[in-house]
Amino acid sequence: MSKIEYVGRAGRFIGKSLPQICLKLKNFGIGRMFIRDTYKRYPEVTYYVLTEFQADMSDEYLRRGIFKADVVFRGGHYGNMEIPGHKEDFQLVPKEEENFFLDRTLPVGKKWREPTKVSKFVDLPPLLKEMLIQEAKEKNIQFDVKEFKLPFSVKTNDTFSHAIYE
């Protein structure tokens, strides 16, 4: 018998894709709770409650489709959004264990950490700053070194944004 040698890195997903699980459930898993193995590394709970399931039955491996769920990431509610059901690390939470996750979920509107305060301007990179100073001196332009700042834009109204301006 020949020796089998695997090439490449090992896969990081443990579990099944969402359609592979849901096609075996009553009502295609609508209303059931799922977790992803990827998010078990966080101390806070992360789970999905499936609200919409449209599998692509033409897919040979039953991985494609449109899947919407109520998302709870690290204990905070993020609303109903489309989720990547093709990733093969979903696991069905047994009904008797769902209370464990619900008890550790934060109230709606509360996040798992305080927002990060960022300034509206940041310093220029050192080389660019020196080039601008040198160019200003060659053209005899009056300048203040403190004026050399770049605007720092952050999405403050995004669902997953945890940044606010100082």
N, C-alpha and C positions, 0 to 999 in steps of 0.2 A: 504494500500500500504506500502511495506517495505521500510525502509530508506536505501539509497545507501551510503556506506562509502568507499572512495578511500584509498588505502594503497600505500605507497611509495611517492617518490618526484614527483613533477609536471615536465612535459617535458619542455625543454627549447627551442624547435624548434617551430617556427611559420611560416607556409607556406606549400608548397608541395615539393615532390621530383622532380628532373629534368625530368624524363620520364613522370610523371603525367602531367606536363605542356606542354612538347614538343610534345607529341602525339596528342594534340589538335590544334597544330599550323601548318601553311603552311610551307612546306619544313622542318618539324620537328624542327623548331626553329633555324636552321643554320643561323648565322649572327645576331641573336637577342641578346640583352643584358639582363643579369640576375644579381640580387643581392642576397646576403644571409643576413638574419635577424641578424645572429651572428655578422656580421661585421659593423652593424650600430652604434656600440659604438665608432668607431673611427671618429675623425673630418675629416680625409681625405677620399676620395671616394675609394671604393673597389667594383669591378664588374667583371663579366666574359662575354666575347663575344664568343658564342658557335661556334666551327668550325667543330666538328665531333660528330655524335650521333649514337650509336649502342645500342639500348635497348635490354635487355634480355626479350623476350616475354613469356618465360616459367615461369618467376617469377610471383607468384600469386598477389603480391601487386604492381607490376610495379615500382620497385626501383633499380634494378640491370642493369648493362650494362657498356659500355665504353663511356666516355664523355670527349672530349678534348675541351679546350677553351683558348683564349688569356686572360691571367690573369693580372689584374691591382689591386695590393694590396696597400692600403694606398697611392694611387696616382701614384705609380711607376710601370712601365711595367716589368713583369717577364716572358714574352714569352708564348709560347703555351705549355700547359701541361695537363695531365689528372687530372680531378677534381672529387671529391666525390659526384656523382649525387644522391646517395641513401639517403642523409641527407634531412630531410623534413623541410628545412627552405629557400628554393629558392623562389624568387618572380620575375616575369617578369616585366621588365621596359617598360612602354609604349613608343612608338616611339617618341612622342612629348617631353618626359622627358630625352631622351638619350643625348641631347646636354648639359644638366646640368652636367652630369657626364664627358662628353668629355672635357668640358671647364675647369674642375678642375683636369684633369690628367696632371701629370708632363711630360716633354719631355723624350724621350727614353734615358736610361742610367742614369738618375737622380733618386735618391732615396729620400724617405721621411725624412731621417735623416742622419747625418754624421756618418761614421763608428766609432765604439768604439775602442779606442787604448788599447791593453792589453800587458802585459810584457810576455817575453818568459819563465820566471821562476817564481814560487810562493813559499812562505815559506812552510816548512813542518808543519803538524799538531803538536801542542805543545807536546802531549804525545809521538808521534813517535820521535820527535826531542830529547826529554829527554831520551828515551830508547836508541837511537843511541849514544848519548853523554856518557851515562852510560856504554854501551858496549865497546865503544872506550877507555874509561878510564881503564876498566878491562883488556883489551888486550894491553894496553900501545901504542895505535895508536895516532900519532900526527894528529891533525885536526884543522880546522878553522871553527868556528860556521857559518860564512858567506857562507861556501861551502854547507851547508845543504839546498838545494833548489830542487824543483821538476820541471821538464819541463811541461809547460802548452801548450797543443796543441789545436789549434782552426782551424776549416775549414774556410779558407779565400777565397776559390774559389767556395763556395757553392752559389746557387741562392739566398737563403734567409739569408746568412751570412752578418752581419754588423760589423765584427771585423777585425782589422788589428793589426799587431805587431808593438810595439813602435820602 
